[in-house]
Amino acid sequence: MNIQEQTRDFSLWSRWQTQTMTALFGWIPSLPGLGIRYLLYPAIFKKMGRSVRIYSNVKLKNAEPIEIGFGVVLDRGVEIDVERDNNLEIGDRVNLSRDVRISVTGQGNKIRLANLVSLDRGVDLKVHHGSKLEIGEHTYIGPYTCISGYGNIEIGKDCLIASHSSIYAHNYDFTDTTKKIREQGFNFKGVRIEDNCWLGSGVRVVDGVTIGRGSVIGAGAVVTKDIPPYSVAIGVPAQVIDSRKTDRVPNRRSPF
């Protein structure tokens, strides 16, 4: 048996082990379930720290590539699917609220959630095609936000991203009118949101954009080009209307 066959067999065994374990013990509610999963689930994860709370009905398709730090919470209905040859790293005291979904497909992809990251209800994270998604320490992602892409996505520390926002790090090619758009492939540059940014509800960030440190993006804005550090931007497409570095900061009204 060659190395590729051994790797494939190990991956199938890991997936079977994960799904068997979760089917047997994942449904058990309340304190008994928390205790049983805390004792048994370290066997299926690549790493699992102390004081981890995994609530009932958490769905794990393959836990072997997943590293979980100290004090992590996986609330009810969380779904995580990490295919082989990928990696999911969840730092200390990360909170995944109800119905969060994380998908890492293809090969050579990675999602890293740094310490104290909080993903609110229904957040959806997806990476594909050898890409990487990193979310920095103490960043909050609001309910039903979608972050996805074939390009790299970097979100800095201490960011606030409000509900129903979206960040996409790819675009589809459509220049050939003789072919269906879905058959023409895609292109990507990546997205970067620097430290200490606040994105209001319903903000859309498209591929190739950098949002500078300390910036504020008004609710419903569509960010199609780079935003300088400490800017206030609103509108479709987003336009910079002010700078947070002026003397009028204490009296400025929120654009939300």
C-alpha positions, -999 to +999 in steps of 0.1 A: +000+000+000+015+034-010+014+066+010-016+080-009-037+049-002-027+050+034-036+086+037-070+080+020-077+050+043-068+071+074-090+099+063-120+075+057-114+060+092-112+095+108-145+105+091-162+073+101-149+076+137-161+112+139-196+105+126-200+074+147-190+093+179-213+122+172-242+099+163-238+080+195-232+110+219-239+142+200-276+142+208-274+139+246-287+171+261-278+192+292-250+185+316-247+147+310-241+154+273-215+181+280-196+159+303-197+128+280-185+148+250-158+165+270-144+131+280-147+113+247-143+139+219-105+145+224-101+111+207-115+125+174-100+160+173-064+167+163-062+188+195-088+197+222-080+219+251-095+221+286-129+234+296-144+230+261-182+229+260-198+211+230-236+213+232-261+189+217-266+185+179-232+198+169-225+182+136-189+172+128-181+154+095-144+150+101-128+162+133-092+150+127-079+182+111-095+204+138-075+220+167-096+235+195-081+256+223-090+263+259-125+273+269-141+270+234-179+269+231-197+251+203-234+258+206-263+238+194-266+233+157-230+242+148-219+224+116-182+219+108-169+201+077-131+200+071-120+177+044-086+160+046-054+179+038-070+211+053-068+227+087-092+244+111-075+261+141-098+275+168-080+295+195-087+299+232-121+311+244-136+312+210-174+312+209-194+296+180-231+305+185-261+284+173-262+273+137-227+286+128-214+267+097-178+262+088-167+245+055-132+238+043-132+220+010-105+210-015-069+208-004-044+230+013-069+254+029-069+268+064-092+287+087-077+302+118-099+318+145-076+336+170-083+338+208-116+354+219-132+354+184-170+353+186-192+341+157-228+350+163-258+329+152-259+316+116-224+329+106-212+310+075-175+306+068-162+288+036-128+285+020-118+267-012-089+263-037-059+265-014-070+297+004-067+309+039-091+327+062-078+344+094-098+362+120-078+381+146-082+383+184-113+397+200-131+401+167-169+398+166-188+386+135-226+394+136-255+371+129-260+356+094-228+371+080-212+351+051-175+351+046-163+330+016-138+329-012-112+313-033-087+340-023-072+347+011-092+367+036-077+384+065-097+401+093-077+419+120-080+422+157-108+440+176-131+443+146-169+445+148-188+432+118-226+435+121-254+412+110-261+402+074-228+414+061-209+396+034-172+393+024-164+375-009-128+369-021-135+359-057-153+370-089-166+349-118-154+354-153-181+363-178-163+377-209-172+348-232-208+352-243-207+317-260-203+300-226-224+298-195-210+320-167-206+291-144-184+273-170-159+302-173-141+299-140-132+326-116-105+350-105-095+363-071-072+388-053-081+384-017-096+407+010-080+424+039-097+442+068-072+457+092-074+460+130-102+478+149-127+483+120-164+485+124-187+474+096-224+482+100-253+458+092-255+446+056-221+458+045-208+441+013-171+438+007-160+426-027-128+409-038-095+428-040-104+454-013-084+465+017-101+484+045-076+503+065-071+502+103-097+519+124-122+525+096-160+527+100-182+515+072-219+526+073-248+501+072-256+488+037-225+501+021-208+482-008-171+484-006-156+482-041-122+499-036-096+504-008-105+525+022-077+545+038-070+540+076-093+557+100-119+566+074-157+568+077-173+555+045-210+551+034-230+545+003-232+523-028-204+522-039-188+532-005-173+567-005-151+582+022-170+611+038-148+618+069-117+609+088-117+598+124-084+616+130-099+651+130-106+672+161-143+667+157-142+631+167-159+635+202-190+652+185-193+630+154-226+613+149-227+576+140-234+569+102-255+539+112 
